[in-house]
Amino acid sequence: MASEHRRDLFIVNTGDGKGKSSSAFGVMLRSVARGWNVKVIQFIKSDKWRTGEKKMADQLGVEWVTGGDGFTWESDDMEATEQAAADAWAVAKESINSGDFDLIILDEATYPVTFGWIDVADVVETIEQRPEGVNVIVTGRDAHEDLIAIADTVTEMKKIKHPFDKGVAARKGIDF
């Protein structure tokens, strides 16, 4: 359960609508503007993708780790995909425990937790035991109830409609 005395926050952005990662990256921009040390760890997206948020983060000096190998449903090697998620979690856990960052974004971390590739109890314990001053944001659909239980803020994005439903592909500058 979230502690009343802490000044840092644990935030979960979940749901089937757009904006989970975008919201977290908005916080990233505000944090950098305030002089915070920020790190982003992506659990699904591949380093082959050239996203606008990564380009901006590079310009701002945000440490960025792309730990995924793309969409899991396109994986040719699920063992490698699961290992990539486990490796990304090892980086995330070390980063959280270091206390070196004011904000750590675990982008799309809900998926490997939901799939059982990362132990939810380990994630919960790491977040609960994080050093004072470390804010954490987790994004992704279907956030585990244990993450929701310990979060200070949980926002559920709900899709009303989306261009993808009409066959419109993601667009540079809007979607990535």
C-alpha positions as CSV (number, residue, x, y, z in Angstrom):
1,M,0.0,0.0,0.0
2,A,1.2,3.5,-0.8
3,S,2.9,5.2,2.1
4,E,1.5,8.5,3.4
5,H,4.9,9.9,4.4
6,R,6.7,9.5,1.1
7,R,7.1,12.5,-1.2
8,D,7.9,10.3,-4.2
9,L,5.2,8.6,-6.2
10,F,4.4,5.3,-7.9
11,I,2.1,5.8,-10.8
12,V,0.4,3.2,-13.1
13,N,-1.0,4.2,-16.5
14,T,-3.1,1.3,-17.8
15,G,-6.2,0.5,-19.9
16,D,-7.0,-0.2,-23.5
17,G,-6.8,3.4,-24.7
18,K,-4.0,5.4,-26.2
19,G,-1.9,7.7,-24.0
20,K,-0.4,5.5,-21.4
21,S,3.2,6.0,-22.5
22,S,2.6,9.5,-23.8
23,S,1.4,10.5,-20.4
24,A,4.5,9.1,-18.8
25,F,6.7,10.9,-21.4
26,G,4.9,14.1,-20.5
27,V,6.0,13.6,-16.9
28,M,9.5,12.9,-18.3
29,L,9.6,16.3,-20.0
30,R,8.4,18.1,-16.8
31,S,10.9,16.2,-14.7
32,V,13.8,17.0,-17.0
33,A,12.7,20.7,-17.0
34,R,13.0,20.6,-13.2
35,G,16.6,19.2,-13.3
36,W,15.6,15.6,-12.4
37,N,17.7,12.6,-13.4
38,V,15.4,10.4,-15.6
39,K,15.7,6.9,-17.0
40,V,13.3,5.1,-19.3
41,I,13.3,1.3,-19.7
42,Q,11.1,-0.1,-22.4
43,F,10.0,-3.7,-22.1
44,I,8.4,-4.4,-25.5
45,K,9.6,-1.9,-28.1
46,S,12.6,-2.8,-30.2
47,D,15.7,-0.7,-30.5
48,K,15.1,-0.9,-34.3
49,W,12.2,1.4,-33.9
50,R,12.9,5.1,-34.4
51,T,10.4,6.9,-32.1
52,G,10.0,10.6,-31.5
53,E,10.1,10.2,-27.8
54,K,13.4,8.4,-27.9
55,K,14.8,11.1,-30.2
56,M,13.7,13.8,-27.8
57,A,15.0,11.9,-24.8
58,D,18.4,11.7,-26.4
59,Q,18.4,15.4,-26.9
60,L,17.5,16.0,-23.3
61,G,20.1,13.6,-21.9
62,V,17.5,11.1,-20.6
63,E,19.0,7.6,-20.1
64,W,17.0,5.2,-22.3
65,V,17.1,1.4,-22.4
66,T,15.2,-0.4,-25.1
67,G,14.9,-3.9,-23.7
68,G,12.3,-5.5,-25.9
69,D,12.4,-7.2,-29.3
70,G,9.2,-5.9,-30.7
71,F,5.6,-7.0,-30.4
72,T,5.5,-10.3,-28.5
73,W,2.9,-11.8,-30.9
74,E,5.4,-11.4,-33.7
75,S,8.2,-13.1,-31.9
76,D,10.0,-16.0,-33.7
77,D,11.7,-17.0,-30.5
78,M,9.5,-16.6,-27.4
79,E,12.4,-17.8,-25.1
80,A,14.5,-14.9,-26.3
81,T,11.6,-12.5,-25.9
82,E,11.0,-13.7,-22.3
83,Q,14.8,-13.4,-21.6
84,A,14.8,-9.8,-23.1
85,A,12.0,-8.9,-20.6
86,A,13.9,-10.5,-17.7
87,D,17.0,-8.7,-18.7
88,A,15.1,-5.4,-18.9
89,W,13.7,-6.0,-15.4
90,A,17.2,-6.7,-14.1
91,V,18.3,-3.2,-15.4
92,A,15.1,-1.7,-14.0
93,K,15.6,-3.2,-10.6
94,E,19.2,-2.1,-10.4
95,S,18.3,1.4,-11.5
96,I,15.5,1.7,-8.9
97,N,17.6,0.3,-6.1
98,S,20.5,2.6,-7.0
99,G,18.7,5.7,-6.0
100,D,20.4,7.5,-8.8
101,F,17.3,8.5,-10.6
102,D,14.5,10.9,-9.6
103,L,12.1,9.3,-12.1
104,I,12.2,5.9,-13.7
105,I,9.6,5.0,-16.4
106,L,9.0,1.3,-16.9
107,D,7.3,1.5,-20.3
108,E,5.0,-1.4,-21.1
109,A,6.2,-3.3,-18.1
110,T,2.7,-4.6,-17.3
111,Y,2.9,-7.1,-20.2
112,P,5.9,-9.2,-18.9
113,V,4.3,-9.1,-15.5
114,T,1.0,-10.3,-16.8
115,F,2.6,-13.0,-18.9
116,G,4.5,-14.3,-15.9
117,W,7.9,-13.5,-17.4
118,I,8.7,-11.2,-14.4
119,D,7.7,-12.1,-10.9
120,V,5.1,-9.6,-9.7
121,A,6.1,-10.1,-6.1
122,D,9.7,-9.0,-7.0
123,V,8.4,-5.9,-8.8
124,V,6.1,-5.0,-5.9
125,E,8.9,-5.5,-3.4
126,T,11.4,-3.5,-5.4
127,I,8.9,-0.6,-5.9
128,E,7.9,-0.6,-2.2
129,Q,11.5,-0.8,-1.0
130,R,12.8,1.8,-3.4
131,P,15.0,4.5,-2.0
132,E,13.4,7.8,-0.9
133,G,13.0,10.2,-3.8
134,V,12.7,7.6,-6.6
135,N,9.4,8.1,-8.5
136,V,8.3,5.2,-10.7
137,I,5.8,5.1,-13.5
138,V,4.6,1.8,-15.0
139,T,2.7,1.7,-18.3
140,G,0.8,-0.9,-20.2
141,R,-2.6,-2.7,-20.5
142,D,-4.0,-5.0,-17.9
143,A,-1.9,-3.8,-14.9
144,H,-1.6,-6.5,-12.3
145,E,-3.9,-6.0,-9.3
146,D,-0.8,-6.1,-7.0
147,L,0.7,-3.1,-8.8
148,I,-2.6,-1.3,-8.6
149,A,-2.8,-1.9,-4.9
150,I,0.5,-0.3,-4.1
151,A,0.2,2.6,-6.5
152,D,-0.3,6.2,-5.4
153,T,-2.0,7.1,-8.7
154,V,-3.7,4.7,-11.2
155,T,-5.1,6.0,-14.4
156,E,-7.1,3.8,-16.8
157,M,-7.1,5.0,-20.4
158,K,-10.3,3.9,-22.1
159,K,-10.6,3.7,-25.8
160,I,-13.7,5.3,-27.3
161,K,-12.5,5.2,-30.9
162,H,-9.2,5.1,-32.7
163,P,-8.1,5.4,-36.3
164,F,-6.5,2.0,-36.2
165,D,-10.1,0.6,-36.0
166,K,-10.6,1.9,-39.6
167,G,-7.3,0.6,-40.8
168,V,-5.3,3.8,-40.4
169,A,-1.7,3.0,-39.5
170,A,0.3,4.7,-36.7
171,R,1.7,8.0,-37.8
172,K,5.1,9.7,-37.1
173,G,4.6,12.7,-34.8
174,I,1.3,11.5,-33.4
175,D,1.8,7.8,-32.5
176,F,5.6,7.5,-32.4
